[in-house]
Amino acid sequence: MGAVTKLTFTSASTLVERVFSLPYFEPNEEGVTPIPVRHIAGRDPLVLFLGDNASGKSFARRIVRSIAQQNKIECIHISMQSRAADPSMSGGIRSFIYGTEEWESTGVNSVGTVLGGIRTCLERDASHVMFWDEPDIGLSDAWAAGIGVAVRDFACSATAHTKAVFVVTHNKALVSQLAAVEPHVVFFGEERRESLGAWLSEPALPRDIATLKDVSHRRFLLIDKILKRVRKTAKNGE
């Protein structure tokens, strides 16, 4: 992602601005936006990424990590991708961070990643970004709400070294606990949500699960077209 090289940030607000200034979130030459988003500004440092599956949230996570890396700022990154197959982690290291379902439940491991992430941030004496991608995996609504309380309390008391705290989730029980601190909210997808309260009150309407793969592939093709252009530009030194 050579396009992010010169993007700098000092806070959650400026990091969000940098991420969504990129062409993935703007209409292309055909007038189609690869990843439609709506950002409702809130208070630093907490940022929520909300939206349906295959709406582009995980790709935005990769951009956040890339911008942090380019600025030599640590991104403490916990996601299903890392749990399952991060090539930078051996099996032993992965088990140490995420736990193992051989003797503990998925929910217990999820709670551990949140508590561990909070401890890690509090111990850091250099600038960093915390990113939890679906920290509620395997948890009931009551325990997911507890995750929300823990993240909310952490975001309210984080040190100046914690430049941003990102949470990606589909879980309304978790999000309901975060609403009171007025976080930044980024809605992914074509639906035009007007507020976090509106999202929380939306009914869950069934969708044909056989179509999800096609939706995901269409999103990939739109993103890949821009990635190829970015690589070509970087190769030509433009």
C-alpha positions as CSV (number, residue, x, y, z in Angstrom):
1,M,0.0,0.0,0.0
2,G,2.4,2.6,-1.2
3,A,-0.3,5.2,-1.2
4,V,-0.2,5.5,2.6
5,T,3.5,6.2,3.0
6,K,3.2,10.0,3.6
7,L,0.1,9.8,5.8
8,T,0.8,10.9,9.4
9,F,-1.5,11.1,12.4
10,T,-1.4,12.2,16.0
11,S,-4.8,11.0,17.3
12,A,-7.8,8.8,16.6
13,S,-9.4,11.7,14.8
14,T,-6.5,12.3,12.4
15,L,-5.9,8.6,11.9
16,V,-9.6,8.1,10.8
17,E,-9.3,11.1,8.5
18,R,-6.1,9.6,6.9
19,V,-7.6,6.1,6.4
20,F,-10.8,7.4,4.7
21,S,-9.0,9.9,2.5
22,L,-7.8,7.0,0.4
23,P,-9.3,6.1,-3.0
24,Y,-10.9,2.9,-1.7
25,F,-13.6,5.0,-0.1
26,E,-14.2,7.4,-2.9
27,P,-16.1,6.9,-6.2
28,N,-14.0,5.4,-9.0
29,E,-14.1,6.4,-12.6
30,E,-17.3,4.4,-13.1
31,G,-18.9,6.3,-10.2
32,V,-18.8,3.2,-7.9
33,T,-17.4,3.4,-4.4
34,P,-15.3,0.3,-3.7
35,I,-16.0,0.6,0.1
36,P,-18.9,2.9,1.0
37,V,-18.5,4.4,4.5
38,R,-20.2,7.0,6.6
39,H,-18.1,8.5,9.4
40,I,-19.8,10.1,12.4
41,A,-17.2,12.0,14.3
42,G,-16.9,11.4,18.1
43,R,-14.5,11.6,20.9
44,D,-11.0,10.2,20.9
45,P,-9.6,7.7,21.3
46,L,-12.4,5.1,20.6
47,V,-13.4,4.2,17.0
48,L,-16.1,1.7,16.1
49,F,-16.2,0.0,12.7
50,L,-19.7,-1.3,12.1
51,G,-21.3,-3.0,9.1
52,D,-22.4,-6.2,7.4
53,N,-20.0,-9.0,6.4
54,A,-18.0,-8.4,3.2
55,S,-18.5,-4.6,3.6
56,G,-14.7,-3.8,3.8
57,K,-14.1,-3.6,7.6
58,S,-11.2,-6.0,7.5
59,F,-9.5,-4.2,4.6
60,A,-9.8,-0.9,6.5
61,R,-8.1,-2.7,9.4
62,R,-5.2,-3.5,7.1
63,I,-4.9,0.2,6.2
64,V,-4.9,1.2,9.8
65,R,-2.0,-1.2,10.5
66,S,-0.1,0.0,7.4
67,I,-0.4,3.7,8.3
68,A,0.8,2.9,11.8
69,Q,3.7,0.9,10.5
70,Q,4.7,3.7,8.1
71,N,4.7,6.1,11.1
72,K,6.7,3.6,13.2
73,I,3.9,3.4,15.7
74,E,3.0,0.0,17.1
75,C,-0.4,-1.4,16.1
76,I,-1.4,-4.0,18.7
77,H,-3.6,-6.0,16.5
78,I,-6.0,-8.8,17.5
79,S,-8.2,-10.4,14.9
80,M,-9.5,-13.7,13.7
81,Q,-6.9,-13.6,10.9
82,S,-4.2,-13.5,13.6
83,R,-5.9,-16.1,15.7
84,A,-6.0,-18.5,12.7
85,A,-3.1,-18.0,10.5
86,D,-0.8,-15.0,11.1
87,P,2.4,-16.1,9.3
88,S,4.5,-14.0,11.7
89,M,3.4,-16.1,14.6
90,S,4.4,-19.7,15.5
91,G,1.8,-21.9,16.9
92,G,3.2,-21.5,20.4
93,I,3.2,-17.7,20.3
94,R,-0.3,-17.7,18.9
95,S,-1.5,-20.0,21.7
96,F,0.1,-17.8,24.2
97,I,-1.7,-14.7,22.9
98,Y,-5.0,-16.1,21.9
99,G,-5.3,-19.2,24.1
100,T,-6.1,-22.7,22.9
101,E,-9.6,-24.2,22.5
102,E,-8.2,-27.6,23.5
103,W,-8.9,-26.8,27.1
104,E,-10.6,-23.4,27.2
105,S,-13.7,-22.2,25.4
106,T,-13.6,-19.7,22.5
107,G,-15.4,-17.2,24.8
108,V,-12.8,-17.5,27.5
109,N,-10.0,-16.9,24.9
110,S,-11.8,-13.9,23.6
111,V,-12.0,-12.3,27.1
112,G,-8.3,-13.1,27.5
113,T,-7.4,-11.1,24.4
114,V,-9.3,-8.1,25.6
115,L,-7.8,-8.1,29.1
116,G,-4.4,-8.9,27.7
117,G,-4.7,-6.1,25.2
118,I,-5.6,-3.6,27.9
119,R,-2.7,-4.7,30.1
120,T,-0.3,-4.4,27.1
121,C,-1.4,-0.8,26.4
122,L,-1.1,0.2,30.0
123,E,2.5,-1.1,30.1
124,R,3.6,0.7,26.9
125,D,5.6,3.9,27.3
126,A,5.6,4.7,23.5
127,S,2.8,5.6,21.1
128,H,0.6,2.8,19.9
129,V,-2.8,1.9,18.4
130,M,-5.0,-0.8,19.9
131,F,-7.2,-2.7,17.3
132,W,-9.7,-5.4,18.4
133,D,-11.4,-7.1,15.4
134,E,-14.5,-8.9,16.7
135,P,-13.3,-9.4,20.3
136,D,-16.7,-10.9,21.2
137,I,-16.3,-14.1,19.3
138,G,-17.9,-17.0,21.1
139,L,-19.5,-14.8,23.8
140,S,-23.2,-14.5,24.8
141,D,-24.8,-11.1,24.8
142,A,-24.2,-10.7,28.5
143,W,-20.5,-11.4,28.3
144,A,-20.1,-9.4,25.1
145,A,-21.7,-6.5,27.0
146,G,-19.0,-7.1,29.7
147,I,-16.4,-6.7,26.9
148,G,-18.0,-3.4,26.1
149,V,-17.7,-2.2,29.7
150,A,-14.1,-3.2,29.9
151,V,-13.2,-1.4,26.6
152,R,-15.2,1.6,27.6
153,D,-13.5,2.0,30.9
154,F,-10.1,1.5,29.3
155,A,-10.8,4.1,26.6
156,C,-11.8,6.6,29.2
157,S,-8.6,6.1,31.3
158,A,-6.0,5.3,28.6
159,T,-2.7,7.1,28.7
160,A,-1.6,9.6,26.1
161,H,0.5,6.9,24.5
162,T,-2.7,5.1,23.3
163,K,-3.4,7.2,20.2
164,A,-6.5,5.2,19.1
165,V,-8.6,2.3,20.2
166,F,-10.5,0.5,17.3
167,V,-13.2,-2.0,17.8
168,V,-14.8,-4.0,14.9
169,T,-17.9,-5.9,15.9
170,H,-21.4,-6.9,14.9
171,N,-22.5,-7.3,18.5
172,K,-25.1,-4.7,19.6
173,A,-24.8,-5.8,23.3
174,L,-21.2,-4.8,23.2
175,V,-21.7,-1.6,21.3
176,S,-24.5,-0.5,23.6
177,Q,-22.0,-0.2,26.4
178,L,-19.7,2.0,24.3
179,A,-22.4,4.5,23.1
180,A,-22.3,6.6,26.3
181,V,-18.7,7.7,25.6
182,E,-19.7,9.0,22.1
183,P,-17.0,7.2,20.1
184,H,-16.2,7.8,16.5
185,V,-18.5,5.6,14.4
186,V,-17.8,4.4,10.9
187,F,-20.6,2.5,9.1
188,F,-19.5,0.3,6.2
189,G,-21.9,-0.5,3.4
190,E,-24.5,1.1,1.2
191,E,-27.1,1.6,3.9
192,R,-27.2,5.2,5.1
193,R,-27.3,4.9,8.9
194,E,-27.8,8.3,10.5
195,S,-26.7,7.5,14.1
196,L,-25.4,4.9,16.4
197,G,-28.8,4.8,18.1
198,A,-30.5,4.0,14.8
199,W,-28.0,1.2,14.1
200,L,-28.6,-0.3,17.6
201,S,-32.4,-0.3,17.1
202,E,-32.4,-1.8,13.6
203,P,-34.1,-5.2,13.3
204,A,-32.0,-8.1,12.0
205,L,-33.6,-9.0,8.7
206,P,-32.6,-12.4,7.3
207,R,-30.4,-12.5,4.2
208,D,-29.8,-15.4,1.8
209,I,-26.6,-16.9,3.0
210,A,-25.9,-18.4,-0.4
211,T,-25.2,-14.9,-1.8
212,L,-22.5,-13.9,0.7
213,K,-19.7,-15.4,-1.3
214,D,-20.7,-13.4,-4.4
215,V,-21.0,-10.1,-2.3
216,S,-17.5,-10.7,-0.9
217,H,-16.1,-11.4,-4.4
218,R,-17.5,-8.2,-5.9
219,R,-16.0,-6.2,-3.0
220,F,-12.6,-7.9,-3.6
221,L,-12.7,-7.0,-7.3
222,L,-13.4,-3.4,-6.6
223,I,-10.6,-3.1,-4.1
224,D,-8.2,-5.2,-6.2
225,K,-8.5,-2.8,-9.1
226,I,-7.3,0.1,-7.0
227,L,-4.5,-2.0,-5.4
228,K,-3.2,-2.9,-8.9
229,R,-3.2,0.8,-9.8
230,V,-1.3,1.7,-6.6
231,R,1.3,-1.0,-7.3
232,K,1.7,0.2,-10.9
233,T,2.2,3.8,-9.7
234,A,4.7,2.8,-7.1
235,K,6.6,0.6,-9.6
236,N,6.8,3.6,-12.1
237,G,8.0,5.9,-9.3
238,E,5.2,8.3,-9.8
